[in-house]
Amino acid sequence: MSKGIAWTDKEIQFLRKHFPSKGSRWVSERLNRTCAAVKTKAVKLKIFRCNYNLTESQKNFIKENINLLSYKAISEQLNIDIKKVKRFIYKNHLVENPYTAYTKEQVDFLKSNYKTTSYKEMGNKINRSLDSVKEKCKRLGLKRSHNDRKRIQKKYTSKTWFKGDPPNTKYDGCITIRKDSKGNRYSWIRISKDKWKMLQVHNWEQKFGPVPADKIIVAKDHNQLNCDPDNWLLIDRKEHMDRNLGRRDLDDKYVIRMLANHDKNLQEIIKGYPDLIEVKRNQLKLKRVINGFN
């Protein structure tokens, strides 16, 4: 339930009935409110917890049914918190307490080894779970430094590290095919470890030298996989952009965009009027002549 939503009369009645014996967590789960909201409302209404101690009848019921019912069933029968049931059972040794305390020897072992040994291995040594050891170290204030963690990690992971390169590691000079974001396929060559370069660029540089920063190479036959340096042409970036837009050759796609701007519906309609496209193309050519462009 969202913060700030008013309490209903039905919720308040439920709070008054169950909060004293069940507590804030139990009530909050059933009203779909936070524990803090339940506690705050209880304080405002002056509703307080009670019956922390079990009555004699409740104690006798637990003793009589400890081997017949589950802890949850007992708590539901007595309408009390299950933690209260467990606390009474373990305190009075009605069953063996699974949460045995750490011995002095176990605590000393943790203090001596927590900086150099993993929680899992320490747990195996003293017959405790990983989570139990981790929580105990936290309670004892045994904090590892960054360097401690790195040493422990190296100690346990170095045993499984692969020695040398995997069998499928690419070699220098290896050529692979990759796709760009538009799905175009290009060849790449490995120059050295972790360094790859497009094959057409590599071949061009081997024959003609580095590609200038303001230039770009394009395939003459439009085959990106033909990496023969003689198949590639050096042009500036503006010309490359004009080529991609169709501006240089005044292709139909470019002319239609000039007629319809960004209206895609209108562009589809204009495609059915080739005469109109040709008239616009001639107009653009004439403007280039007038402005002194070829």
C-alpha positions in Angstrom: 0.0 0.0 0.0 1.4 3.4 -0.9 2.6 5.8 1.7 0.1 8.4 2.9 -3.1 6.4 2.3 -5.5 6.9 5.2 -6.3 4.0 7.5 -9.8 2.5 7.2 -11.9 1.7 10.2 -11.6 -2.0 9.4 -7.8 -1.8 9.4 -7.8 0.0 12.7 -10.0 -2.6 14.3 -7.6 -5.3 12.9 -4.7 -3.4 14.4 -6.4 -3.1 17.8 -7.2 -6.8 17.9 -3.9 -8.3 16.7 -1.1 -5.9 17.4 -0.8 -6.5 21.2 -0.2 -10.2 20.7 1.1 -10.6 17.1 3.3 -7.5 16.7 4.0 -5.1 13.9 5.5 -7.5 11.3 2.6 -9.9 11.5 0.0 -7.1 11.2 2.0 -5.3 8.4 2.1 -8.5 6.2 -1.7 -8.9 6.4 -2.6 -5.2 5.9 0.0 -4.7 3.2 1.6 -1.8 5.1 5.2 -1.3 6.3 6.2 -2.2 9.8 7.1 1.4 10.4 3.6 2.5 9.4 2.0 -0.1 11.7 4.2 0.9 14.7 3.5 4.6 14.1 -0.2 4.1 14.0 -0.1 1.9 17.1 1.7 4.6 19.0 -0.8 7.3 17.9 -3.7 5.1 19.0 -1.9 4.1 22.2 -2.0 0.4 21.4 0.9 -1.5 23.0 2.3 -5.0 22.9 1.3 -7.3 25.7 1.4 -11.0 26.7 5.2 -11.3 26.1 5.2 -14.1 28.6 3.3 -17.3 27.9 0.5 -18.3 30.2 0.6 -21.7 32.0 -2.1 -23.1 29.7 -0.1 -22.0 26.6 3.1 -23.6 28.0 1.3 -26.8 28.7 -0.2 -26.9 25.2 3.2 -26.5 23.7 4.7 -29.3 25.9 1.8 -31.7 25.0 1.9 -31.0 21.3 5.6 -30.5 20.6 5.8 -33.9 18.9 2.4 -33.8 17.3 2.2 -30.4 15.6 4.6 -28.2 13.7 5.8 -24.9 15.3 3.6 -23.0 12.9 0.5 -25.0 13.7 1.2 -24.5 17.5 1.5 -20.7 17.0 -1.7 -20.6 15.0 -3.6 -22.7 17.6 -2.4 -20.4 20.4 -2.7 -17.2 18.3 0.9 -16.1 19.2 4.1 -15.4 17.2 5.9 -18.5 16.1 9.2 -17.0 17.4 7.7 -17.0 20.9 6.9 -20.7 20.5 10.5 -21.5 19.3 12.0 -19.4 22.1 10.1 -21.3 24.8 10.9 -24.7 23.2 14.7 -24.1 23.0 15.0 -22.3 26.3 13.4 -25.2 28.1 15.3 -27.8 26.1 12.1 -29.5 24.8 14.1 -30.3 21.6 17.8 -30.0 20.8 18.5 -26.3 19.9 19.9 -26.3 16.3 21.4 -22.8 16.9 24.2 -23.8 19.2 26.5 -21.1 20.4 30.1 -20.7 19.1 32.7 -22.1 21.4 35.7 -20.0 22.5 37.9 -22.2 20.3 35.8 -21.6 17.2 35.8 -17.8 17.9 39.6 -17.8 18.3 39.9 -19.8 15.0 37.8 -17.1 13.2 39.9 -14.3 14.6 43.1 -16.0 13.6 42.1 -16.9 10.0 39.5 -14.5 8.7 42.1 -12.4 6.9 43.6 -15.3 5.0 40.9 -17.9 4.6 37.5 -17.9 2.9 34.3 -18.0 4.9 33.5 -21.4 3.2 36.8 -23.0 4.2 36.6 -21.7 7.8 33.0 -23.1 8.0 34.3 -26.5 6.8 37.0 -26.5 9.5 34.6 -25.8 12.4 31.5 -27.5 11.0 29.5 -24.4 10.4 27.7 -23.1 7.3 29.1 -20.3 5.1 26.3 -17.9 6.1 26.8 -18.7 9.8 30.5 -17.9 9.7 29.9 -14.7 7.7 27.3 -13.5 10.2 29.5 -14.4 13.2 32.5 -12.5 11.7 30.2 -9.5 11.2 29.0 -9.7 14.8 32.6 -9.9 16.1 33.6 -6.9 14.0 36.1 -8.9 11.9 36.3 -6.8 8.7 38.6 -7.6 5.8 40.5 -4.9 4.0 40.5 -4.6 0.2 43.9 -6.2 0.0 42.8 -9.0 2.3 39.9 -9.8 -0.1 42.2 -9.7 -3.1 44.7 -12.1 -1.5 41.9 -14.5 -0.6 40.4 -14.3 -4.1 43.8 -14.9 -5.7 44.5 -17.9 -3.4 41.3 -19.7 -4.4 40.9 -18.7 -8.1 44.5 -19.1 -9.3 44.0 -22.9 -9.0 41.3 -22.8 -11.7 42.9 -20.2 -14.0 43.6 -21.4 -17.5 47.3 -21.6 -18.1 48.1 -19.8 -21.4 45.7 -19.0 -24.2 42.6 -21.1 -24.9 42.8 -23.5 -27.9 40.4 -21.3 -30.0 42.4 -18.0 -29.4 42.9 -16.1 -32.7 46.4 -15.6 -34.0 48.1 -12.5 -35.4 47.1 -12.1 -39.0 43.8 -14.0 -38.5 40.9 -12.6 -40.6 37.3 -12.6 -39.5 34.0 -11.3 -40.9 32.0 -8.9 -38.8 28.7 -7.0 -39.3 28.2 -3.4 -38.5 25.0 -1.9 -37.0 23.3 -1.8 -40.4 24.2 -5.4 -41.2 27.0 -4.6 -43.7 29.8 -7.3 -43.7 33.4 -6.2 -43.3 36.7 -8.1 -43.0 38.9 -7.5 -39.9 42.5 -8.6 -39.3 44.2 -9.2 -36.0 47.3 -7.0 -35.8 48.3 -8.1 -32.3 46.6 -9.3 -29.1 43.5 -7.2 -28.4 44.2 -5.1 -31.5 42.1 -5.5 -34.6 41.8 -3.3 -37.8 39.5 -3.3 -40.8 41.3 -5.4 -43.6 40.8 -2.8 -46.3 42.3 -0.1 -44.2 45.2 -2.4 -43.3 45.9 -3.3 -46.9 45.6 0.4 -48.0 48.1 1.5 -45.4 50.5 -1.2 -46.4 50.5 0.1 -50.0 49.8 3.8 -49.8 50.4 4.8 -46.2 48.1 5.9 -43.4 44.6 7.2 -44.2 44.5 11.0 -43.4 42.2 12.0 -40.5 39.9 14.0 -42.8 39.6 11.3 -45.4 37.9 7.9 -45.8 38.3 5.0 -48.2 35.3 3.5 -50.1 35.0 0.5 -52.4 34.9 1.3 -56.1 32.8 -1.8 -56.9 30.7 -1.4 -53.7 31.9 -4.8 -52.5 33.0 -4.3 -48.9 34.7 -7.7 -48.8 37.0 -7.0 -51.8 39.9 -5.7 -49.8 42.4 -5.2 -52.7 43.8 -1.7 -52.1 43.3 -0.9 -55.8 39.6 -1.4 -55.3 39.4 1.4 -52.7 39.2 5.1 -53.3 40.3 7.9 -51.0 37.7 10.6 -50.6 36.9 13.3 -48.0 34.2 12.8 -45.5 31.8 15.4 -47.0 31.8 13.6 -50.3 31.2 10.4 -48.5 28.2 11.9 -46.8 26.9 13.2 -50.2 27.2 9.7 -51.6 25.3 8.1 -48.8 22.5 10.7 -49.1 22.4 10.4 -53.0 23.1 14.1 -53.3 26.0 13.6 -55.6 24.2 11.5 -58.2 20.7 13.0 -57.6 19.2 9.5 -57.4 15.4 9.1 -57.1 15.5 8.6 -53.3 17.3 11.9 -52.8 15.1 13.8 -55.2 11.9 12.4 -53.5 13.2 13.6 -50.2 13.8 17.1 -51.6 10.2 17.1 -52.9 8.5 15.7 -49.8 10.9 16.7 -47.1 10.3 14.3 -44.1 6.7 13.4 -45.0 7.0 9.7 -45.6 3.4 9.3 -46.8 3.9 12.0 -49.4 7.2 10.3 -50.4 5.3 7.0 -51.1 2.8 8.9 -53.3 5.6 10.7 -55.3 7.2 7.4 -56.2 4.2 6.8 -58.5 5.0 10.0 -60.5 8.4 9.5 -62.3 7.8 12.6 -64.5 7.6 14.8 -61.4 10.8 13.3 -60.1 12.6 13.9 -63.3 11.4 17.6 -63.4 12.8 18.1 -59.9 16.0 16.4 -60.8 16.5 18.7 -63.8 15.7 21.7 -61.6 18.4 20.7 -59.1 20.9 20.2 -62.0 20.1 23.6 -63.4 20.7 25.2 -59.9 24.1 23.5 -59.8 25.1 25.0 -63.2 23.9 28.5 -62.1 25.8 28.3 -58.8 28.9 27.0 -60.6 28.9 23.4 -59.3 29.4 20.4 -61.5 
